[in-house]
Amino acid sequence: ALFGVSGPWAMRNYLKERGDQTVLILHAKVAQKSYGNEKR
């Protein structure tokens, strides 16, 4: 419901508060994968 109220702002706030750590972890995993593939 919150997403519909403020649109992108709500999304950004939600991602910033809740997603920072998760995004970092996911990014690290993805980066590691691509790095490994490229290095091979």
C-alpha positions as a LaTeX table, in Angstrom:
\begin{tabular}{lrrr}
\hline
Residue & $x$ (\AA) & $y$ (\AA) & $z$ (\AA) \\
\hline
Ala1 & 0.00 & 0.00 & 0.00 \\
Leu2 & 2.85 & 2.36 & 0.81 \\
Phe3 & 4.31 & 2.00 & $-2.67$ \\
Gly4 & 1.16 & 3.40 & $-4.25$ \\
Val5 & 1.11 & 6.44 & $-1.97$ \\
Ser6 & 4.46 & 8.07 & $-2.68$ \\
Gly7 & 5.55 & 6.13 & $-5.73$ \\
Pro8 & 9.29 & 6.10 & $-6.39$ \\
Trp9 & 10.04 & 7.96 & $-3.15$ \\
Ala10 & 8.50 & 5.20 & $-1.04$ \\
Met11 & 10.38 & 2.62 & $-3.06$ \\
Arg12 & 13.68 & 4.43 & $-2.62$ \\
Asn13 & 13.13 & 4.88 & 1.10 \\
Tyr14 & 12.19 & 1.23 & 1.48 \\
Leu15 & 15.22 & 0.07 & $-0.46$ \\
Lys16 & 17.53 & 2.39 & 1.42 \\
Glu17 & 16.30 & 1.39 & 4.87 \\
Arg18 & 15.71 & $-2.29$ & 4.29 \\
Gly19 & 17.80 & $-3.20$ & 1.27 \\
Asp20 & 21.22 & $-1.67$ & 1.85 \\
Gln21 & 22.70 & $-4.72$ & 3.53 \\
Thr22 & 20.90 & $-7.20$ & 1.30 \\
Val23 & 21.91 & $-5.32$ & $-1.83$ \\
Leu24 & 25.52 & $-5.23$ & $-0.68$ \\
Ile25 & 25.51 & $-8.97$ & $-0.07$ \\
Leu26 & 23.80 & $-9.75$ & $-3.37$ \\
His27 & 26.13 & $-7.40$ & $-5.24$ \\
Ala28 & 29.16 & $-9.02$ & $-3.63$ \\
Lys29 & 27.93 & $-12.47$ & $-4.67$ \\
Val30 & 27.20 & $-11.37$ & $-8.23$ \\
Ala31 & 30.50 & $-9.51$ & $-8.52$ \\
Gln32 & 32.35 & $-12.55$ & $-7.20$ \\
Lys33 & 30.61 & $-14.76$ & $-9.76$ \\
Ser34 & 31.34 & $-12.51$ & $-12.74$ \\
Tyr35 & 34.91 & $-11.95$ & $-11.55$ \\
Gly36 & 35.46 & $-15.69$ & $-11.26$ \\
Asn37 & 34.01 & $-16.31$ & $-14.70$ \\
Glu38 & 36.10 & $-13.56$ & $-16.28$ \\
Lys39 & 39.31 & $-14.62$ & $-14.57$ \\
Arg40 & 38.89 & $-18.17$ & $-15.82$ \\
\hline
\end{tabular}
